[in-house]
Amino acid sequence: MDPKTFMDIATVVTKLKMYPYFDIAHYVLMCCSVREDMPQVTGPQAFSRKHPLSCWFSCMLICFAGSFIANLLLGEPCLTPFKDHKSLITATVVWYLIFYSPFDIVYKIVKFLPFKIVLAMLKETQRAHKVYHGVIHTAKLYPNAYVIIVMIGTIKGAGSGMMKNVDRLVRGIWVPTTNELLQPTFYTKASAVASLVFLLERQGLISVPHPLVYFGVVIFFIYFKLSSIILGIHDPFGPFENLFCAIFMGGIWDAMRRAVTKEPKKEEESKDMRNDVIKSKEDKKRD
C-alpha cells in the first residue's frame, strides 16, 4: 500500500466518532457477556424475567465499567457515565433487545459468526479509543505518575473484567476466587501494553506519527480478537509469560530443587514400603 494512502487511513481511524456504531457494538457484546455469565441451571431468560432490575443494572455496570472504576480511582464522580442520557438510553435499548426480543431473534443474530466478527472489530476499535483517552486524561491530572497513567488506561480498556465480581454480586453470585488480578485476561494485558505504547509516545520516546501509532494499536487489538474468534488463540502472551516466570520468578530454581530432591524422595518412599511389608509379614506370623 502507498505510504500516503496508509497515512490517510490511519488519520481517518484516529478521528472516528465512537457514537453510535462503535458504542452500540460495545453494548451488544457486554450485554451478551452478562447473559452468558448467568447461571445455566435456571437459564438467562428465567433470570431476566424474574429479576429485570438486577439484570439491567448488571448490564449497565459492565457497559460503563471502565468509566466507573477510573472515576473512582481518580477521585471523580462515579455516576458520571449515567449523566450521558444518550448513551444510557442506547445501552438500555440494546439490553432490552438482547434479553427480551421476540423469539430471542436479536441474540441469535448477534451470535451468528459474520455479525460477531463485525461487532468484534468495532468493539476493538473502541477499546483503543478508550485506552488512548484514558492515558491522555490521566496524564493531564498526574503528568509524571507513569504507573497511574498506565493503570487508568488499562482500566478504561478492560474495565468489564475488573467489574465482573461486583456485577455477579448484583445478580446474587459471589465468586471471590476468580478475579482479574488472580487470572488476568488477554484484554487486560493488551490494554496495559497499549497504554504503555501511548505513554511512550507522549513522552517522545516513539518518534512515529501519532496516527500510525494509534492505527497500529487498533490493528493489534483487532488482529488478536479475530484470532481468538476464528483460530481459538485466546492468550498469545501465555508463552512469553511462562518463559518470564521460568527465568525471573523462581521457575528455574524450583526445577533444580525438584531435580536434586527427586532421588532421595524415591529412596525414602521405597524404604517405607519395605518397612510396611516387613511389618505386615510379622503381623501375619503373630496371628
N, C-alpha and C positions, 0 to 999 in steps of 0.2 A: 504494500500500500504506500502511496505517496506520503512522505512525512508531513506535508502541509495539510493533506486531507485528514490524516490521523490526528493532527493537532486540532483541526476544526471540530472533529467528532468529540475529542476529549473536552474541548471548551463547551460544546453543547451539553455534554453529560454533566459537567460541573455546574451549569446554570439551570438544570432541570428543577421544576417545581414538584414537590412531593405530593401535594394535594391536587386532585383527588385520587388518581390512579395508583400511585405507589403506596399511599396510606391505606387505601382500600385493600390492596394485596396483603399488606401487613396485618390489618384487622382480620381478614379472612383466615390467614394461616394461624394467627394467635387464637382465634375462636375455635378453630379445628383442633389445635393442640390441647385446649381446655376440654373439649368434648372427648378426645381420645384418652385423656388422663382420668376420666371419670370411672368409677367402679364398674367393672364388667358384669358383676353379679346382677345388679338391678338394671344396668344399662343407662346410657346417657340420656335417652329420651324420657325414661321414667323419672330421672333426677330433675331434668329441666322442667318437666310438667308439675312436679311436686314442690320444687324449690326454685321458682323463676327468679326471685330477687337475688338469692345466693348465686345462681348461675350467671345472671347479668353482672353482678359486682365482681365475680371471679374473672369474667372475660375482660372487664374494664381494667382490672388490676394488671392483667397480663398485657393488654394492648398498650397501656401507658406506663409499663413497669420501669423503663429506663428513666423517664422523667420523674416519677415518684421517688425512686431511690436517690437519684442525682440531686434533686432539690433538697431532700432530707440531709444529705451529707454536706451540701454547700450552704446550709442554713437558709434556704429559700422556702416559701410556702409549698408544702407537699401537694396541695389540692390545685395547684396552678394548671395542670392538664385539663381539669374539669371546667376551667374558665373558658376554654375554647369550645363554644357550643356547637360550632360547625363540625369539628372533629368528633365530639362526643355523640352527636346525633348520627353521624355516619357510622361510627363504631357500633352504636346501638342497633341501627338498621341491619348491619352485617351480622351481628349476634342473633337477631331475630330470624333472619333468613337461614342461618346455619343450623339453628335448633328447631325452628317451627315452620319451615317451608312445607307446602303440601307434598305428601309422598316422599319427603326428605330429598327433593329433587336438587336443591342447591348444593347440599353436601356431596351428593353423588357426582355432580358435575365438577365440583372443586377437586375431588379425588381422582378424576379422570386424568391420565398421565399428561397429555398435551396442555391442559389447563394448569395442572400442577407445576409444570416446567415454567410456563409464562409467569405464574404468580411468584414462583421462587426467584426468578430473575428480577422482577420488580421489587420484591422484598429485599434482596441483597443489595440492590442499588440504594434503597432507602437506608439500609444498615450503614453503608459507607457514609451517606449524608449525615446520619445521626452521630457517628463516631467523630467525623470531622468537626461538626459544630459543637459537640461536647468538648473537644480539645480546645477549640478556639475560645469558647465561652469561659472555660476554666483557666486558660492561660491569661485572660484579662483580669480575673479575680486574684489568681496566685501565679504571677509571672515566672517565679523561679522554683515553684513546688512541682518538680517533674513527676514525682510519684503520684501526686494528687491529679495531675493533668492526665496521665495515662490511666489512672483508676477510673476517673469520671468518663473518659472516652470509652473505656471498656464497658462500663455500666450502661452507657447510652446505647451501645451496640448490642449488648446481650443481657439487658435487664430482665427479660422474661424468665430466663433460667434462674436468676438470683431471687426472683419474686415467687418462685414456684412453691416453696414451703408455706408462705403466707397465703398464697392462692388456694392451696389444698386445705389449709386451716379454715378458710371461709366456707369451703364445701364440706367441712366436718371430718377432714382427714389430717392426721398428724404423723408424718414420717421423718423424724429428725435425723435418721441415719443416712438420708440422701439429701445432699445439698450441693451447690455449685462449688464450694470450697473443697469438699471431700472428693467430688468427681466432676471436675470442670469439663464442660462440653467443648467441642471444636469451635463453636461460635464465640465462646468466651475467650479462648486462646487467640482466635483470628482477630477479634476486636482489639485485644491487647496489642497484637503485632501492628495492626493498622493505626492504633493510637500512637504507638512509638514512632511509626513512619511519619505521621503528620507532625509529631513533636519535633523530630529531627529536621523536617522540612522547615518548620517555623524557626528553629534555631539556626538555620542557614547551613546545616551540615549536609543537606541534599540539594545540589545545585540544579536539579531538573526542574523545568517549569511546573507550576502548580497544577495546571490541567492534566498533565501527563501523570503526575503522582496520584492525583485523585482518580483518574481513569484506571490507573494500574491497580489501585485498591479495589475499585468496583469489579474489575475483571478477576482479581484474586478471589473475591467473595463468590462471584457467580460461578467461576470455574469449579471450585470445590463443592459448592452446593449442587451443581449438576452432576458432579462425580458421585456425590452421595446418593442422589436420586436414581441415576442411570446405572452406575457401576458398583454401588454399595460401598464406596470408600468413605467411611464415617469420620475417621480421625487421622489425617495424614501426618499429624505431629507425633503420633504414637511411637514410631521407630526412633525419632530423634530424642524423645523424652526417655525412652528405655536406655539409649546409649548414654545420655547425660547422667541419668541416675546410676548407671553401672560404673561410670567413671568418677563422678563427683559426689554421689550420695551414698557412698559406702557399699555399693554393689560388688566391687572387686574384692574388697576386704572380707565381705560376707562369704563370697565364693571360696576365697582362700581358706577361711576359717573352717568352712564345711569340708573342704578337701583334706585339711590337716586332721580334723577330728573324726573323719568318717571311719577309718580303720579301727582305731581304739574303741569306738562305739560298737562296731560289729563284734569285736573280741569280747566286750563286756556282755553283749546280748548272748553270744554263744556260751560263755561261762555260766550265765544264769540258766540257760536252757539245760546244760549238763547237770547243774546242781538240782534242777527240778526233776530230771529223770532219775537221778540217784535217790532223791528223797521219796519219789513215788515207788521205786523198787523196794526201798527199806520198809515203807508202809505196808506194801503187799506181803512182805515176809512176816511182818508182825501179825498181820491179820491171819 
